[in-house]
Amino acid sequence: MEEELARDRTIRLFTFLRQLSELRTKTVRSLESYENVLDAFLCLDK
């Protein structure tokens, strides 16, 4: 029972974190947009 509760909480935590990440990240809908995002990301690393 306790193990099941811990598993459920873990699943809900990771679901929440995934959804939070999706809210903060722009969804790329085309390859051109993806390249622009990737270029911007690579420039930040320098």
N, CA, C and O atoms as CSV, one atom per row, in Angstrom:
chain,resi,resn,atom,element,x,y,z
A,1,MET,N,N,0.823,-1.194,0.000
A,1,MET,CA,C,0.000,0.000,0.000
A,1,MET,C,C,0.871,1.264,0.000
A,1,MET,O,O,0.644,2.178,-0.792
A,2,GLU,N,N,1.859,1.308,0.886
A,2,GLU,CA,C,2.743,2.470,0.974
A,2,GLU,C,C,3.562,2.624,-0.309
A,2,GLU,O,O,3.812,3.737,-0.771
A,3,GLU,N,N,3.972,1.492,-0.869
A,3,GLU,CA,C,4.738,1.509,-2.118
A,3,GLU,C,C,3.882,2.042,-3.270
A,3,GLU,O,O,4.374,2.776,-4.127
A,4,GLU,N,N,2.616,1.674,-3.283
A,4,GLU,CA,C,1.695,2.150,-4.316
A,4,GLU,C,C,1.496,3.661,-4.204
A,4,GLU,O,O,1.435,4.355,-5.219
A,5,LEU,N,N,1.395,4.166,-2.987
A,5,LEU,CA,C,1.241,5.602,-2.757
A,5,LEU,C,C,2.483,6.358,-3.227
A,5,LEU,O,O,2.367,7.405,-3.865
A,6,ALA,N,N,3.661,5.839,-2.918
A,6,ALA,CA,C,4.910,6.470,-3.350
A,6,ALA,C,C,5.005,6.475,-4.872
A,6,ALA,O,O,5.435,7.463,-5.466
A,7,ARG,N,N,4.606,5.376,-5.502
A,7,ARG,CA,C,4.633,5.292,-6.973
A,7,ARG,C,C,3.679,6.317,-7.583
A,7,ARG,O,O,4.030,6.997,-8.547
A,8,ASP,N,N,2.479,6.428,-7.025
A,8,ASP,CA,C,1.494,7.386,-7.525
A,8,ASP,C,C,2.006,8.818,-7.381
A,8,ASP,O,O,1.858,9.625,-8.299
A,9,ARG,N,N,2.598,9.131,-6.252
A,9,ARG,CA,C,3.144,10.484,-6.038
A,9,ARG,C,C,4.282,10.780,-7.009
A,9,ARG,O,O,4.397,11.893,-7.522
A,10,THR,N,N,5.111,9.788,-7.255
A,10,THR,CA,C,6.228,9.967,-8.193
A,10,THR,C,C,5.714,10.238,-9.595
A,10,THR,O,O,6.213,11.128,-10.283
A,11,ILE,N,N,4.721,9.473,-10.019
A,11,ILE,CA,C,4.134,9.666,-11.351
A,11,ILE,C,C,3.524,11.055,-11.465
A,11,ILE,O,O,3.719,11.746,-12.465
A,12,ARG,N,N,2.780,11.465,-10.432
A,12,ARG,CA,C,2.158,12.792,-10.474
A,12,ARG,C,C,3.201,13.906,-10.479
A,12,ARG,O,O,3.015,14.922,-11.149
A,13,LEU,N,N,4.291,13.730,-9.742
A,13,LEU,CA,C,5.363,14.726,-9.719
A,13,LEU,C,C,5.984,14.882,-11.102
A,13,LEU,O,O,6.145,16.000,-11.591
A,14,PHE,N,N,6.331,13.762,-11.733
A,14,PHE,CA,C,6.966,13.854,-13.041
A,14,PHE,C,C,5.999,14.346,-14.115
A,14,PHE,O,O,6.416,15.013,-15.062
A,15,THR,N,N,4.726,14.026,-13.978
A,15,THR,CA,C,3.721,14.562,-14.898
A,15,THR,C,C,3.647,16.077,-14.750
A,15,THR,O,O,3.609,16.800,-15.745
A,16,PHE,N,N,3.628,16.555,-13.513
A,16,PHE,CA,C,3.608,17.992,-13.254
A,16,PHE,C,C,4.841,18.677,-13.831
A,16,PHE,O,O,4.730,19.718,-14.479
A,17,LEU,N,N,6.013,18.099,-13.599
A,17,LEU,CA,C,7.250,18.700,-14.095
A,17,LEU,C,C,7.278,18.738,-15.621
A,17,LEU,O,O,7.757,19.707,-16.209
A,18,ARG,N,N,6.766,17.687,-16.265
A,18,ARG,CA,C,6.709,17.672,-17.732
A,18,ARG,C,C,5.776,18.769,-18.230
A,18,ARG,O,O,6.115,19.498,-19.162
A,19,GLN,N,N,4.605,18.890,-17.612
A,19,GLN,CA,C,3.650,19.914,-18.025
A,19,GLN,C,C,4.195,21.316,-17.772
A,19,GLN,O,O,3.986,22.213,-18.590
A,20,LEU,N,N,4.882,21.518,-16.668
A,20,LEU,CA,C,5.501,22.811,-16.376
A,20,LEU,C,C,6.544,23.146,-17.432
A,20,LEU,O,O,6.620,24.282,-17.901
A,21,SER,N,N,7.332,22.171,-17.799
A,21,SER,CA,C,8.352,22.362,-18.825
A,21,SER,C,C,7.712,22.739,-20.157
A,21,SER,O,O,8.225,23.598,-20.874
A,22,GLU,N,N,6.598,22.102,-20.489
A,22,GLU,CA,C,5.906,22.409,-21.740
A,22,GLU,C,C,5.363,23.830,-21.739
A,22,GLU,O,O,5.328,24.470,-22.789
A,23,LEU,N,N,4.943,24.334,-20.596
A,23,LEU,CA,C,4.441,25.708,-20.510
A,23,LEU,C,C,5.551,26.725,-20.750
A,23,LEU,O,O,5.314,27.791,-21.317
A,24,ARG,N,N,6.752,26.394,-20.319
A,24,ARG,CA,C,7.871,27.330,-20.400
A,24,ARG,C,C,8.629,27.240,-21.714
A,24,ARG,O,O,9.477,28.087,-21.994
A,25,THR,N,N,8.339,26.225,-22.528
A,25,THR,CA,C,9.086,25.990,-23.756
A,25,THR,C,C,8.179,26.191,-24.957
A,25,THR,O,O,7.078,25.644,-25.013
A,26,LYS,N,N,8.641,26.970,-25.908
A,26,LYS,CA,C,7.874,27.186,-27.126
A,26,LYS,C,C,7.886,25.906,-27.959
A,26,LYS,O,O,8.937,25.299,-28.163
A,27,THR,N,N,6.709,25.504,-28.436
A,27,THR,CA,C,6.606,24.325,-29.281
A,27,THR,C,C,7.038,24.689,-30.695
A,27,THR,O,O,6.523,25.643,-31.279
A,28,VAL,N,N,7.971,23.939,-31.238
A,28,VAL,CA,C,8.477,24.183,-32.586
A,28,VAL,C,C,7.600,23.423,-33.562
A,28,VAL,O,O,7.404,22.216,-33.419
A,29,ARG,N,N,7.069,24.130,-34.557
A,29,ARG,CA,C,6.131,23.510,-35.483
A,29,ARG,C,C,6.704,23.301,-36.882
A,29,ARG,O,O,6.054,22.680,-37.724
A,30,SER,N,N,7.905,23.806,-37.143
A,30,SER,CA,C,8.504,23.599,-38.461
A,30,SER,C,C,10.011,23.432,-38.307
A,30,SER,O,O,10.594,23.831,-37.298
A,31,LEU,N,N,10.620,22.848,-39.304
A,31,LEU,CA,C,12.061,22.633,-39.260
A,31,LEU,C,C,12.804,23.967,-39.242
A,31,LEU,O,O,13.820,24.102,-38.561
A,32,GLU,N,N,12.303,24.947,-39.982
A,32,GLU,CA,C,12.949,26.266,-40.007
A,32,GLU,C,C,12.941,26.892,-38.610
A,32,GLU,O,O,13.944,27.448,-38.162
A,33,SER,N,N,11.813,26.795,-37.939
A,33,SER,CA,C,11.731,27.324,-36.576
A,33,SER,C,C,12.674,26.576,-35.651
A,33,SER,O,O,13.307,27.173,-34.780
A,34,TYR,N,N,12.765,25.270,-35.843
A,34,TYR,CA,C,13.659,24.460,-35.012
A,34,TYR,C,C,15.100,24.917,-35.190
A,34,TYR,O,O,15.841,25.041,-34.214
A,35,GLU,N,N,15.499,25.167,-36.434
A,35,GLU,CA,C,16.867,25.619,-36.702
A,35,GLU,C,C,17.125,26.966,-36.036
A,35,GLU,O,O,18.207,27.189,-35.492
A,36,ASN,N,N,16.147,27.864,-36.072
A,36,ASN,CA,C,16.302,29.174,-35.427
A,36,ASN,C,C,16.460,29.030,-33.916
A,36,ASN,O,O,17.303,29.690,-33.307
A,37,VAL,N,N,15.653,28.171,-33.320
A,37,VAL,CA,C,15.741,27.940,-31.874
A,37,VAL,C,C,17.083,27.312,-31.532
A,37,VAL,O,O,17.720,27.699,-30.552
A,38,LEU,N,N,17.511,26.351,-32.328
A,38,LEU,CA,C,18.781,25.681,-32.086
A,38,LEU,C,C,19.945,26.660,-32.215
A,38,LEU,O,O,20.860,26.648,-31.391
A,39,ASP,N,N,19.914,27.505,-33.241
A,39,ASP,CA,C,20.968,28.510,-33.407
A,39,ASP,C,C,21.020,29.451,-32.200
A,39,ASP,O,O,22.102,29.768,-31.705
A,40,ALA,N,N,19.862,29.893,-31.731
A,40,ALA,CA,C,19.815,30.790,-30.578
A,40,ALA,C,C,20.348,30.089,-29.335
A,40,ALA,O,O,21.066,30.692,-28.536
A,41,PHE,N,N,20.002,28.832,-29.174
A,41,PHE,CA,C,20.469,28.067,-28.018
A,41,PHE,C,C,21.983,27.904,-28.056
A,41,PHE,O,O,22.650,28.047,-27.031
A,42,LEU,N,N,22.521,27.608,-29.216
A,42,LEU,CA,C,23.962,27.409,-29.334
A,42,LEU,C,C,24.722,28.707,-29.088
A,42,LEU,O,O,25.838,28.683,-28.569
A,43,CYS,N,N,24.128,29.839,-29.456
A,43,CYS,CA,C,24.772,31.129,-29.203
A,43,CYS,C,C,24.813,31.436,-27.705
A,43,CYS,O,O,25.727,32.117,-27.239
A,44,LEU,N,N,23.842,30.944,-26.954
A,44,LEU,CA,C,23.816,31.180,-25.510
A,44,LEU,C,C,24.910,30.412,-24.794
A,44,LEU,O,O,25.377,30.833,-23.736
A,45,ASP,N,N,25.325,29.283,-25.367
A,45,ASP,CA,C,26.358,28.465,-24.736
A,45,ASP,C,C,27.736,29.105,-24.812
A,45,ASP,O,O,28.624,28.740,-24.042
A,46,LYS,N,N,27.931,30.036,-25.708
A,46,LYS,CA,C,29.261,30.630,-25.902
A,46,LYS,C,C,29.548,31.696,-24.894
A,46,LYS,O,O,30.623,32.295,-24.918
